[in-house]
């Protein structure tokens, strides 16, 4: 006997997942801003391109060195608390960077020390976030999950009703969606995809009904 196909599910993920993804986006933006700010600050202090390279090295060494230990630690302890502790350490490091800058200490050594602390925090933050997400998905949604073989197929935009926007570079995924009862609206964004863009980055105008 063939199992019954899963029923329709909402095009939007549950609220807890939306909040989780929002914090990941905000965290990524904070990471980029911190990297630019620290780079400019260190260069203003030393005018040395070599010191700019040391910023990345000082942050990479603890992250890479603790990778195995952090993964093991995350597997053996509650991921939520590990994630909260790691992000609390990141916040403390951000505040320390601000204190160093505003105090006029002009100490590159202090900056490198705080950046190393960020590397330690992120060694635990990244595996905790990656392993936490599956636990946020309600078990009832797993039967409705459909794997896709095209990278562009993992990015769709709900347009209302049964219509979804999808890139022309994912024809097999568009066919799968059509088989599931959706109406794919296919757009060619090949030039945009060369810049690592996808349909979720587009501004979509919907005609009035």
VOBA-1610 file (N, C-alpha, C; in pm, whole numbers, padded with zeros to 5 digits, always signed):
BEGIN
Unk+00085-00119+00000Unk+00000+00000+00000Unk+00089+00124+00000Unk+00058+00216-00090Unk+00135+00341-00097Unk+00088+00435+00012Unk+00181+00503+00077Unk+00141+00598+00183Unk+00068+00716+00123Unk-00021+00774+00205Unk-00096+00890+00159Unk-00002+01009+00143Unk-00017+01086+00035Unk+00069+01203+00020Unk+00038+01306+00128Unk+00138+01382+00170Unk+00114+01480+00275Unk+00019+01588+00229Unk-00058+01642+00320Unk-00152+01749+00287Unk-00080+01879+00263Unk-00155+01980+00221Unk-00093+02110+00194Unk-00041+02173+00322Unk+00068+02246+00309Unk+00126+02317+00421Unk+00138+02464+00385Unk+00149+02548+00486Unk+00162+02691+00463Unk+00291+02721+00390Unk+00283+02820+00299Unk+00404+02859+00227Unk+00503+02930+00320Unk+00454+02985+00429Unk+00540+03053+00525Unk+00581+02956+00636Unk+00707+02961+00680Unk+00749+02873+00789Unk+00687+02918+00921Unk+00689+02830+01022Unk+00635+02869+01153Unk+00706+02992+01208Unk+00638+03061+01300Unk+00691+03187+01354Unk+00828+03167+01418Unk+00848+03057+01489Unk+00976+03037+01557Unk+01089+03026+01456Unk+01062+02968+01340Unk+01166+02957+01238Unk+01192+03093+01174Unk+01085+03171+01153Unk+01105+03305+01097Unk+01190+03390+01191Unk+01165+03379+01321Unk+01246+03454+01417Unk+01391+03405+01417Unk+01408+03273+01406Unk+01543+03216+01404Unk+01620+03265+01281Unk+01555+03263+01165Unk+01621+03309+01043Unk+01648+03459+01049Unk+01558+03534+01112Unk+01578+03678+01125Unk+01702+03707+01210Unk+01720+03632+01318Unk+01838+03656+01400Unk+01965+03614+01327Unk+01956+03513+01240Unk+02074+03474+01163Unk+02111+03583+01063Unk+02010+03643+01001Unk+02037+03752+00907Unk+02097+03871+00982Unk+02037+03906+01096Unk+02089+04017+01175Unk+02231+03989+01223Unk+02256+03864+01263Unk+02391+03828+01307Unk+02492+03837+01195Unk+02451+03795+01074Unk+02540+03806+00960Unk+02573+03950+00925Unk+02472+04037+00934Unk+02496+04179+00908Unk+02590+04238+01013Unk+02570+04199+01140Unk+02658+04249+01246Unk+02801+04202+01224Unk+02816+04078+01178Unk+02950+04024+01153Unk+03021+04104+01045Unk+02949+04136+00936Unk+03009+04213+00828Unk+03046+04354+00874Unk+02958+04418+00949Unk+02987+04553+00998Unk+03106+04552+01093Unk+03112+04450+01180Unk+03224+04442+01273Unk+03355+04422+01199Unk+03355+04338+01095Unk+03478+04312+01020Unk+03528+04440+00953Unk+03437+04516+00894Unk+03477+04642+00828Unk+03527+04743+00931Unk+03454+04756+01043Unk+03492+04855+01144Unk+03629+04822+01205Unk+03651+04694+01238Unk+03780+04656+01298Unk+03894+04677+01198Unk+03868+04642+01071Unk+03971+04661+00970Unk+04011+04807+00956Unk+03912+04895+00948Unk+03941+05037+00936Unk+04011+05089+01061Unk+03969+05044+01178Unk+04028+05092+01304Unk+04174+05050+01314Unk+04202+04924+01286Unk+04340+04876+01294Unk+04428+04947+01192Unk+04377+04966+01072Unk+04457+05033+00970Unk+04482+05179+01007Unk+04382+05242+01071Unk+04401+05380+01116Unk+04509+05390+01224Unk+04523+05283+01304Unk+04624+05284+01411Unk+04764+05255+01358Unk+04775+05163+01263Unk+04908+05114+01224Unk+04946+05144+01080Unk+04846+05170+00994Unk+04872+05189+00850Unk+04947+05069+00791Unk+04924+04952+00847Unk+04995+04832+00803Unk+04898+04731+00742Unk+04913+04701+00612Unk+04830+04595+00552Unk+04852+04459+00618Unk+04972+04437+00673Unk+05000+04309+00739Unk+04910+04290+00861Unk+04887+04399+00934Unk+04801+04390+01051Unk+04657+04356+01012Unk+04615+04401+00894Unk+04481+04364+00846Unk+04472+04213+00826Unk+04577+04153+00774Unk+04579+04008+00759Unk+04579+03937+00893Unk+04646+03995+00991Unk+04650+03933+01124Unk+04512+03930+01188Unk+04425+04026+01153Unk+04289+04025+01209Unk+04219+03894+01174Unk+04223+03858+01045Unk+04161+03733+01003Unk+04228+03612+01065Unk+04361+03616+01075Unk+04434+03502+01132Unk+04400+03483+01279Unk+04399+03593+01354Unk+04372+03585+01498Unk+04231+03532+01524Unk+04137+03564+01435Unk+04001+03513+01453Unk+03987+03369+01403Unk+04063+03334+01298Unk+04050+03201+01240Unk+04112+03093+01329Unk+04224+03122+01390Unk+04297+03019+01467Unk+04211+02959+01578Unk+04148+03038+01665Unk+04063+02974+01768Unk+03941+02904+01711Unk+03883+02961+01603Unk+03765+02897+01543Unk+03802+02761+01488Unk+03913+02753+01414Unk+03955+02625+01357Unk+04007+02530+01464Unk+04082+02584+01560Unk+04139+02498+01664Unk+04036+02435+01755Unk+03923+02504+01772Unk+03819+02453+01862Unk+03706+02382+01787Unk+03719+02366+01656Unk+03609+02313+01576Unk+03561+02176+01627Unk+03652+02083+01645Unk+03612+01948+01688Unk+03560+01949+01831Unk+03631+02020+01919Unk+03588+02024+02059Unk+03453+02094+02073Unk+03433+02200+01995Unk+03306+02272+02003Unk+03190+02187+01952Unk+03212+02115+01843Unk+03108+02027+01791Unk+03071+01919+01891Unk+03171+01861+01955Unk+03146+01759+02058Unk+03070+01819+02176Unk+03109+01939+02216Unk+03043+02005+02329Unk+02897+02035+02297Unk+02871+02083+02176Unk+02734+02114+02135Unk+02647+01989+02134Unk+02704+01877+02092Unk+02627+01752+02088Unk+02591+01700+02227Unk+02668+01737+02328Unk+02647+01681+02462Unk+02574+01777+02557Unk+02545+01897+02511Unk+02481+01995+02599Unk+02363+02060+02526Unk+02268+02116+02600Unk+02152+02181+02536Unk+02196+02290+02439Unk+02154+02277+02315Unk+02201+02368+02211Unk+02156+02512+02235Unk+02037+02528+02288Unk+01987+02664+02313Unk+02078+02739+02409Unk+02120+02671+02517Unk+02204+02737+02616Unk+02345+02762+02560Unk+02394+02669+02480Unk+02525+02690+02417Unk+02519+02811+02325Unk+02411+02821+02246Unk+02397+02932+02153Unk+02384+03064+02228Unk+02305+03065+02336Unk+02290+03187+02415Unk+02423+03229+02477Unk+02498+03132+02530Unk+02627+03164+02591Unk+02725+03217+02486Unk+02727+03155+02368Unk+02818+03199+02262Unk+02783+03340+02216Unk+02654+03367+02201Unk+02615+03501+02155Unk+02633+03605+02266Unk+02621+03565+02390Unk+02651+03657+02500Unk+02799+03694+02500Unk+02885+03596+02470Unk+03028+03624+02461Unk+03057+03716+02342Unk+02988+03693+02230Unk+03005+03782+02115Unk+02964+03925+02151Unk+02852+03940+02221Unk+02807+04073+02261Unk+02911+04139+02352Unk+02966+04063+02444Unk+03069+04118+02533Unk+03191+04163+02454Unk+03226+04087+02350Unk+03341+04125+02267Unk+03311+04252+02187Unk+03189+04263+02137Unk+03152+04386+02065Unk+03160+04507+02157Unk+03110+04492+02279Unk+03116+04602+02375Unk+03261+04635+02412Unk+03344+04532+02421Unk+03486+04555+02452Unk+03554+04630+02337Unk+03521+04595+02212Unk+03578+04667+02098Unk+03537+04814+02101Unk+03409+04838+02133Unk+03362+04976+02141Unk+03434+05051+02253Unk+03456+04985+02366Unk+03524+05049+02479Unk+03668+05083+02443Unk+03736+04991+02374Unk+03874+05017+02332Unk+03880+05136+02238Unk+03787+05141+02144Unk+03787+05250+02045Unk+03757+05384+02110Unk+03656+05388+02198Unk+03615+05515+02258Unk+03709+05561+02369Unk+03784+05469+02427Unk+03876+05506+02534Unk+04003+05571+02482Unk+04027+05553+02352Unk+04150+05608+02295Unk+04274+05531+02335Unk+04257+05403+02372Unk+04371+05323+02415Unk+04471+05302+02302Unk+04421+05301+02179Unk+04508+05285+02061Unk+04599+05164+02073Unk+04544+05054+02125Unk+04622+04932+02144Unk+04576+04825+02046Unk+04661+04794+01949Unk+04627+04689+01854Unk+04623+04553+01923Unk+04707+04535+02024Unk+04708+04409+02097Unk+04574+04380+02162Unk+04512+04482+02221Unk+04380+04463+02281Unk+04276+04426+02175Unk+04285+04491+02059Unk+04191+04459+01951Unk+04208+04315+01909Unk+04331+04269+01892Unk+04355+04131+01852Unk+04303+04033+01958Unk+04318+04070+02086Unk+04271+03983+02194Unk+04119+03969+02189Unk+04049+04082+02168Unk+03903+04076+02161Unk+03857+04000+02037Unk+03925+04020+01925Unk+03890+03948+01802Unk+03911+03798+01822Unk+04014+03759+01895Unk+04034+03617+01925Unk+03917+03564+02008Unk+03866+03648+02100Unk+03749+03607+02176Unk+03627+03586+02087Unk+03614+03670+01984Unk+03505+03649+01887Unk+03523+03517+01814Unk+03647+03481+01783Unk+03671+03353+01718Unk+03631+03236+01804Unk+03657+03246+01936Unk+03616+03141+02029Unk+03464+03131+02034Unk+03397+03246+02042Unk+03251+03245+02049Unk+03190+03184+01924Unk+03244+03217+01809Unk+03186+03167+01684Unk+03216+03019+01663Unk+03321+02968+01726Unk+03348+02825+01718Unk+03233+02745+01778Unk+03164+02800+01877Unk+03049+02733+01939Unk+02917+02780+01879Unk+02914+02905+01834Unk+02791+02961+01778Unk+02748+02889+01652Unk+02838+02869+01559Unk+02801+02813+01429Unk+02746+02670+01438Unk+02814+02576+01507Unk+02755+02441+01516Unk+02625+02439+01597Unk+02614+02527+01698Unk+02490+02529+01776Unk+02374+02575+01690Unk+02395+02677+01607Unk+02288+02724+01520Unk+02251+02619+01416Unk+02352+02557+01356Unk+02326+02459+01251Unk+02248+02339+01304Unk+02277+02295+01426Unk+02209+02178+01482Unk+02077+02213+01548Unk+02056+02341+01578Unk+01932+02381+01645Unk+01815+02389+01548Unk+01840+02428+01424Unk+01731+02451+01329Unk+01641+02330+01308Unk+01694+02207+01285Unk+01602+02094+01265Unk+01507+02072+01382Unk+01550+02105+01503Unk+01464+02085+01618Unk+01351+02187+01628Unk+01360+02295+01549Unk+01255+02397+01550Unk+01143+02364+01453Unk+01167+02272+01361Unk+01066+02237+01262Unk+00968+02137+01322Unk+00838+02167+01323Unk+00740+02071+01374Unk+00750+01937+01302Unk+00743+01829+01381Unk+00759+01696+01323Unk+00657+01667+01214Unk+00538+01727+01224Unk+00435+01703+01125Unk+00468+01756+00986Unk+00566+01848+00978Unk+00602+01903+00848Unk+00704+01819+00772Unk+00772+01729+00841Unk+00876+01652+00775Unk+00825+01569+00657Unk+00707+01505+00668Unk+00660+01429+00551Unk+00635+01516+00428Unk+00615+01646+00447Unk+00587+01736+00334Unk+00713+01794+00272Unk+00829+01764+00330Unk+00953+01818+00277Unk+00988+01749+00146Unk+01026+01827+00047Unk+01065+01772-00083Unk+01207+01819-00115Unk+01303+01726-00122Unk+01438+01767-00159Unk+01443+01807-00306Unk+01526+01903-00339Unk+01543+01946-00477Unk+01690+01934-00515Unk+01715+01909-00642Unk+01852+01887-00689Unk+01914+02011-00750Unk+01836+02118-00762Unk+01886+02241-00823Unk+01897+02349-00715Unk+02010+02417-00711Unk+02029+02519-00608Unk+01923+02627-00618Unk+01893+02671-00740Unk+01792+02776-00758Unk+01653+02730-00716Unk+01632+02599-00712Unk+01501+02546-00674Unk+01470+02562-00527Unk+01571+02591-00446Unk+01547+02609-00303Unk+01503+02751-00270Unk+01492+02836-00373Unk+01450+02975-00353Unk+01323+03001-00433Unk+01212+03018-00366Unk+01087+03051-00432Unk+01018+03163-00355Unk+00931+03235-00423Unk+00858+03346-00361Unk+00709+03320-00376Unk+00634+03304-00265Unk+00488+03288-00276Unk+00425+03415-00333Unk+00340+03399-00433Unk+00275+03513-00498Unk+00127+03523-00462Unk+00081+03436-00377Unk-00061+03433-00343Unk-00131+03319-00412Unk-00226+03260-00343Unk-00295+03144-00399Unk-00199+03028-00416Unk-00202+02969-00535Unk-00113+02856-00561Unk+00008+02896-00646Unk+00026+03026-00670Unk+00135+03072-00755Unk+00264+03093-00676Unk+00374+03048-00732Unk+00505+03070-00672Unk+00602+03116-00780Unk+00687+03209-00745Unk+00789+03261-00837Unk+00914+03175-00825Unk+00970+03134-00939Unk+01088+03048-00938Unk+01175+03083-01057Unk+01305+03063-01044Unk+01399+03095-01151Unk+01391+02991-01263Unk+01420+03038-01385Unk+01417+02948-01500Unk+01528+02844-01495Unk+01628+02866-01411Unk+01739+02771-01400Unk+01705+02650-01315Unk+01581+02638-01271Unk+01539+02523-01190Unk+01416+02457-01253Unk+01428+02405-01374Unk+01310+02348-01441Unk+01256+02223-01373Unk+01345+02140-01317Unk+01297+02017-01251Unk+01219+02051-01124Unk+01266+02151-01052Unk+01194+02193-00931Unk+01059+02254-00969Unk+01055+02330-01079Unk+00928+02387-01125Unk+00830+02275-01160Unk+00880+02169-01223Unk+00794+02055-01255Unk+00743+01986-01130Unk+00831+01974-01028Unk+00789+01912-00902Unk+00680+01994-00836Unk+00698+02126-00835Unk+00596+02213-00775Unk+00463+02203-00849Unk+00473+02192-00980Unk+00350+02179-01060Unk+00279+02049-01029Unk+00356+01941-01011Unk+00297+01812-00974Unk+00229+01817-00837Unk+00279+01906-00750Unk+00223+01918-00616Unk+00102+02011-00612Unk+00065+02065-00727Unk-00054+02148-00733Unk-00029+02297-00735Unk+00098+02338-00740Unk+00130+02480-00747Unk+00138+02525-00892Unk+00133+02656-00912Unk+00148+02713-01046Unk+00277+02793-01049Unk+00386+02736-01102Unk+00514+02809-01104Unk+00509+02925-01204Unk+00556+03039-01159Unk+00575+03155-01247Unk+00726+03166-01268Unk+00770+03130-01387Unk+00913+03116-01416Unk+00968+03247-01471Unk+01081+03292-01415Unk+01147+03413-01464Unk+01294+03383-01491Unk+01346+03446-01595Unk+01487+03429-01631Unk+01569+03535-01559Unk+01648+03493-01462Unk+01734+03587-01388Unk+01879+03541-01397Unk+01917+03487-01513Unk+02051+03430-01529Unk+02162+03531-01503Unk+02141+03656-01549Unk+02244+03758-01526Unk+02253+03792-01377Unk+02138+03793-01311Unk+02135+03821-01168Unk+02201+03708-01089Unk+02184+03585-01136Unk+02241+03470-01067Unk+02393+03469-01076Unk+02448+03533-01178Unk+02594+03543-01188Unk+02651+03624-01072Unk+02568+03709-01013Unk+02608+03789-00897Unk+02562+03723-00767Unk+02531+03592-00776Unk+02485+03513-00661Unk+02350+03562-00608Unk+02268+03617-00698Unk+02134+03660-00661Unk+02034+03548-00683Unk+01916+03563-00629Unk+01809+03464-00647Unk+01675+03537-00643Unk+01566+03465-00668Unk+01435+03530-00679Unk+01391+03592-00548Unk+01441+03542-00435Unk+01401+03601-00307Unk+01461+03740-00288Unk+01555+03779-00374Unk+01615+03914-00366Unk+01543+04013-00456Unk+01444+03966-00533Unk+01377+04052-00630Unk+01263+04130-00563Unk+01234+04246-00619Unk+01114+04321-00583Unk+01005+04282-00682Unk+00898+04221-00632Unk+00794+04166-00720Unk+00671+04255-00711Unk+00626+04304-00826Unk+00503+04385-00834Unk+00388+04293-00871Unk+00283+04292-00788Unk+00166+04209-00815Unk+00055+04297-00868Unk-00004+04261-00984Unk-00114+04342-01039Unk-00236+04334-00951Unk-00314+04443-00948Unk-00438+04443-00870Unk-00541+04352-00934Unk-00628+04301-00850Unk-00730+04209-00900Unk-00864+04281-00906
//
